[in-house]
């Protein structure tokens, strides 16, 4: 991720420099919370001078604590779901079974 950053569409261009590597079939969490505009915005993934990807979100993403992710992982359309750091992207939380009597 050397040379890559997250940037929003604001005039100040809130930048977050990325570091580290993503292993093949691995996962990465990009926490951009401190820069999210509550009314919605667009976040860009830029490496060098090239835009790699972008996502435009609405106020619903921020208000509900949702996560935006591609499903299937890294290739499909963006979905809104629950954060799943370190695990495959999932639009819905795993079922919780209550086995108490």
ChimeraX attribute file (.defattr): number of C-alpha atoms within 10 A of each C-alpha:
attribute: neighborCount
match mode: 1-to-1
recipient: residues
	/A:1	11
	/A:2	11
	/A:3	11
	/A:4	19
	/A:5	19
	/A:6	21
	/A:7	20
	/A:8	22
	/A:9	13
	/A:10	12
	/A:11	6
	/A:12	8
	/A:13	12
	/A:14	16
	/A:15	17
	/A:16	17
	/A:17	13
	/A:18	16
	/A:19	11
	/A:20	8
	/A:21	11
	/A:22	10
	/A:23	8
	/A:24	6
	/A:25	8
	/A:26	11
	/A:27	16
	/A:28	12
	/A:29	11
	/A:30	10
	/A:31	11
	/A:32	14
	/A:33	9
	/A:34	8
	/A:35	16
	/A:36	18
	/A:37	16
	/A:38	13
	/A:39	12
	/A:40	14
	/A:41	16
	/A:42	15
	/A:43	22
	/A:44	17
	/A:45	19
	/A:46	19
	/A:47	17
	/A:48	11
	/A:49	8
	/A:50	9
	/A:51	13
	/A:52	11
	/A:53	11
	/A:54	15
	/A:55	13
	/A:56	13
	/A:57	18
	/A:58	13
	/A:59	13
	/A:60	13
	/A:61	17
	/A:62	16
	/A:63	10
	/A:64	10
	/A:65	12
	/A:66	15
	/A:67	19
	/A:68	19
	/A:69	24
	/A:70	16
	/A:71	16
	/A:72	13
	/A:73	16
	/A:74	13
	/A:75	9
	/A:76	10
	/A:77	11
	/A:78	18
	/A:79	17
	/A:80	19
	/A:81	18
	/A:82	18
	/A:83	19
	/A:84	16
	/A:85	12
	/A:86	10
	/A:87	12
	/A:88	16
	/A:89	23
	/A:90	20
	/A:91	18
	/A:92	12
	/A:93	11
	/A:94	8
	/A:95	6
	/A:96	6
	/A:97	6
	/A:98	6
	/A:99	5
	/A:100	4
	/A:101	3
